[in-house]
Amino acid sequence: MRFHNPSIPQRQADARSIITDPKPDHTASLRLLAWATLKAERGQTVCQRRLQTKPIQADRQVA
């Protein structure tokens, strides 16, 4: 089985599009991963302990 591993420029473009133009089907988790991807590509660190202590919010509201 082969997994598709996008190149770094494509990964940055995908993450940037998720952050700058969020869609209703983009979950909070997806936006968080996109944000962490952009930080990592810039050489910045993400403090996982702070992320773990964030209150968990539902990705979508159910009416």
C-alpha positions as CSV (number, residue, x, y, z in Angstrom):
1,M,0.0,0.0,0.0
2,R,1.4,3.4,-0.9
3,F,0.5,6.6,0.9
4,H,0.4,9.9,-0.9
5,N,2.9,12.3,0.8
6,P,2.4,15.8,-0.7
7,S,5.5,17.9,-1.2
8,I,6.3,20.7,1.2
9,P,5.1,23.5,-1.0
10,Q,1.8,21.7,-1.6
11,R,1.4,20.9,2.1
12,Q,2.0,24.6,2.9
13,A,-0.5,25.7,0.2
14,D,-3.2,23.2,1.5
15,A,-2.6,24.3,5.1
16,R,-2.7,28.0,4.2
17,S,-6.0,27.6,2.3
18,I,-7.6,25.9,5.3
19,I,-6.5,28.6,7.6
20,T,-7.3,31.6,5.4
21,D,-10.5,30.3,3.9
22,P,-12.3,28.0,6.3
23,K,-15.2,26.1,5.0
24,P,-18.1,24.6,7.0
25,D,-16.8,21.1,6.5
26,H,-13.4,22.0,8.0
27,T,-13.3,20.7,11.5
28,A,-11.6,22.4,14.4
29,S,-9.1,19.5,14.4
30,L,-8.3,20.0,10.7
31,R,-7.7,23.8,11.3
32,L,-5.5,22.9,14.3
33,L,-3.4,20.5,12.2
34,A,-3.1,23.1,9.4
35,W,-2.0,25.8,11.9
36,A,0.6,23.4,13.4
37,T,1.8,22.5,9.9
38,L,2.5,26.1,9.0
39,K,4.3,26.7,12.3
40,A,6.5,23.6,11.8
41,E,7.3,24.6,8.2
42,R,8.6,27.9,9.6
43,G,10.7,26.2,12.1
44,Q,8.6,27.2,15.1
45,T,7.6,24.8,17.8
46,V,4.1,23.8,19.0
47,C,3.7,23.2,22.7
48,Q,1.7,20.0,22.8
49,R,1.0,20.4,26.5
50,R,-0.7,23.7,25.9
51,L,-2.8,22.1,23.2
52,Q,-3.8,19.3,25.4
53,T,-5.1,21.7,28.1
54,K,-7.3,23.6,25.7
55,P,-10.9,23.0,26.3
56,I,-12.4,20.5,23.8
57,Q,-15.0,22.1,21.7
58,A,-17.4,20.2,19.4
59,D,-16.3,20.4,15.7
60,R,-19.8,21.0,14.6
61,Q,-23.0,22.0,16.2
62,V,-25.9,19.7,15.9
63,A,-29.4,21.3,15.6
